Structure formats: C-alpha cells, structure tokens
Amino acid sequence: MKIEVWSDFACPFCYIGKRKLEHALSQFEGQGSVEVVYRSFELDPNAPVSESRDIHQVLADKYGMSYDQAKTMNAQLAEQASGAGLDFQFDSIKPTNTFDAHRLSHLAAARGLATPMTERLLKAYFTDGVNLGDHEVLASLAAEVGLEEAETASLLESDAYAEDVRADIGTAAGLGVTGVPFFVFNNKYAISGAQPGPVFTEVLETVWSEEQKQPELKVISSSQTSGDGCADGSCSL
C-alpha cells in the first residue's frame, strides 16, 4: 500500500495529521506493507525567509483577526497537538519561507531518510523555534538525521531539487488540493485534513481488504465449440 502525504513544514495540522496517521499505522495489521511518501506543498510561497512579525501577528494579519484572537487560536491548536503527543511552542516559532526545507526533504528522500528528515523539520519549526529558511540551520538538522552537512550546505546554495518541489505542488494542484495535510491511499482514496484516528483506520482497512482479494476472472464473451479443433474464434482441447 502506498500513502502519499502532501504537507508543509509550517502547517500545524500537518504535524498533528502525521501523528494520527502514525498511530493508526501502529495498530494496523498490514503496517509492514505500507510505504509512506512525503510530498511538498507550500501554504505561502511568498513568505519571506526573515519575518519581523511573530506567528500570532502573521495569523492575525492573514485572517483579519485581532492579535489576542490569534493567540487564543494558537493556544487551542497547542492543546490539540498535546493530545497527539506533540509540544507546540507558538511563542518561539519563527515564520519563514519553507521552499528550501522542502528541497532538503527531497535530498533526504533520495538518501532513504525522508521520514526522519520530515519529522525533524516539523519538530524544529513547532517545538525548537528555529528558522527553517536558514541554510546553516537546515544543514545542521540534516546532519542530525544522517546526511552529510557540507554536502547539504552546498546543495542548498544551488537550485537542486527545486523542480521536484514544484512537481509535487503541480501534482497537488492537478488533484484539486487547496489545503494540507492531504493523504492519498493507493491513488484511489483521499483524506483531507488531520481527521480523527478512526478515519485513517477505516481507510487503511478498506485498502488492505481490497489488496487481499484475489481478482475474480470475468469472461466477457465466449465461443461454444464442440469436439476437437478450432471454430468460432476459439480452440478446444
């Protein structure tokens, strides 16, 4: 089973949704046959690398609410994250552009390290309060999961994997994705948003059941023959 996950490292629901999927997978009988592929998505392609506003003000400006309303909303999100075992530190978050972080995730995927890199980048943003737009920070995070720091730093100074990021975003657009997280199972079923755990379990079991079924042979048309030889488009024994 293949699960493709479109997400952004600056998306709180993406981190929460990732945990909910992981929890569902941990209780799923076919977990050993599941491949999870992380795809890139940018919630704000125009976000600056260095942002003078804190995350509460960014949210307030985006949705036309007061600063206090934004803080309250983020506090509620932090509580929801805590229920999924995550520690969101909104006061420490550094809003930034995530395009280079997505390029790094593609490098990690090419080295077989997509899952730990994705986890580390999300934690770095929501818990550790580091700037994911800073190349030195990204290279250091990459080294933590097993990538070579100097190679990563050099890659980030180029445009490597930029087209891969854009390709993921283009595919999402083709699927009609306008928000993340967005989960696609075997290119047949999709879950939009950080849905409750039972939703993930239901889809996993549905796809697993379909995969376990042996396809039934259906004869579209047949020719009746009598005796040996070939007649009417078929040969008999």
JOTA-V194087 format. One line per field, one symbol per residue. phi: phi as a letter, one per 30 degrees, with the letter a starting at -180 (. if undefined). burial: + if it has 16 or more other ideal C-beta (glycine too) atoms within 10 Angstrom, else -. Layout:
phi=???
burial=???
//
This chain:
phi=.cccbdabdccdddddddddddddddccdcedcccccccdacdbecdddccddddddeddddcicddddddddddddddddddciccdcddcdceadcedddddddddddcibddddddddddeddcdicddcdddddddddddcjdddddddddddcceiddddddddddddddidcabdbccchhbbbbcjddeeedddddedddddddddddddcddabcdbbidjcahibccd
burial=+-++++++++++++++++++++-++--+-----+-+-+++++----+-+-+--+++-+++---------++-++--++--+--+-+-+-+--+++++++++++++++++-+-+++-++++++++++++-++++++-+++-++--+-+----++-++----+--++--++-++----+--++++++-----++-++----++-++--++-----------------------------
//
